[in-house]
Amino acid sequence: MSALAHEIPYDPGLDEVLWQAWKAMDLPEGYRAEIIEGSIEVSPTGRRRHGVLIHRLRRVLEARLADSDLDVYQDMNVIHGRKVCIPDLFLGPGDLDEIPDEDGLGVDATRVPLVAEVVSPGKEAHRRDHIRKQRWYAQAGVPVYLVIDDFDNEGTVTVFSSPDPAEGAYRSRTRVGYGTPVTIPDGPARGMKITGELTGA
């Protein structure tokens, strides 16, 4: 049984060791590495269906934000302290050069209002996106975390909102099956519905 986020002892020395090891990694094409809860996690990039869902979500968000100063980004490092996640998609300012992390390796999580993950097959992928990354994004204070999961029952969409960084948890969670619309509750995409048109169900 894993410890809750607030029970994991903070070790700044380990954070720095992991950060330096992560920066030195040279992964083969098709893999990415993230620092999540005291370890470096390496995972493959998504399959075709994964890419299709992210592409559909990106188009919907771009249409919604057409008149804003925000943009939609994919597969870039989001940095919080000496920790890094690579969301499948996130919203950020149109000019990311204004908000780099101190090493210029990614984007400061405090300026990211929404992240989205499409879950890959397997129990480990489910735990990573629904549990570990949910804690990571909540600790970083990301206001909205969207999870699209083909492999949860017949498919689900979950929207986490109202992060509590100290607890490493979101205070609000809405989970619906494919085909039932769910509304983004906060941030620049507030009021946008995720529907069966996006998930294909």
Rosetta blueprint (number, residue, H / E / L):
1 M L
2 S L
3 A L
4 L L
5 A H
6 H H
7 E H
8 I L
9 P L
10 Y L
11 D L
12 P H
13 G H
14 L H
15 D H
16 E H
17 V H
18 L H
19 W H
20 Q H
21 A H
22 W H
23 K H
24 A H
25 M L
26 D L
27 L L
28 P L
29 E L
30 G L
31 Y E
32 R E
33 A E
34 E E
35 I E
36 I E
37 E L
38 G L
39 S E
40 I E
41 E E
42 V E
43 S E
44 P E
45 T L
46 G L
47 R L
48 R H
49 R H
50 H H
51 G H
52 V H
53 L H
54 I H
55 H H
56 R H
57 L H
58 R H
59 R H
60 V H
61 L H
62 E H
63 A H
64 R H
65 L L
66 A L
67 D L
68 S L
69 D L
70 L E
71 D E
72 V E
73 Y E
74 Q L
75 D L
76 M L
77 N L
78 V E
79 I E
80 H E
81 G L
82 R L
83 K E
84 V E
85 C E
86 I L
87 P L
88 D L
89 L E
90 F E
91 L E
92 G E
93 P E
94 G L
95 D L
96 L H
97 D H
98 E H
99 I L
100 P E
101 D L
102 E L
103 D L
104 G L
105 L L
106 G L
107 V E
108 D E
109 A H
110 T H
111 R H
112 V L
113 P L
114 L E
115 V E
116 A E
117 E E
118 V E
119 V L
120 S L
121 P L
122 G L
123 K H
124 E H
125 A H
126 H H
127 R H
128 R H
129 D H
130 H H
131 I H
132 R H
133 K H
134 Q H
135 R H
136 W H
137 Y H
138 A H
139 Q H
140 A L
141 G L
142 V L
143 P L
144 V E
145 Y E
146 L E
147 V E
148 I E
149 D E
150 D L
151 F L
152 D L
153 N L
154 E L
155 G L
156 T E
157 V E
158 T E
159 V E
160 F E
161 S E
162 S E
163 P E
164 D E
165 P L
166 A L
167 E L
168 G L
169 A E
170 Y E
171 R E
172 S E
173 R E
174 T E
175 R E
176 V E
177 G E
178 Y L
179 G L
180 T L
181 P L
182 V E
183 T E
184 I L
185 P L
186 D L
187 G L
188 P L
189 A L
190 R L
191 G L
192 M L
193 K E
194 I E
195 T L
196 G H
197 E H
198 L H
199 T H
200 G L
201 A L
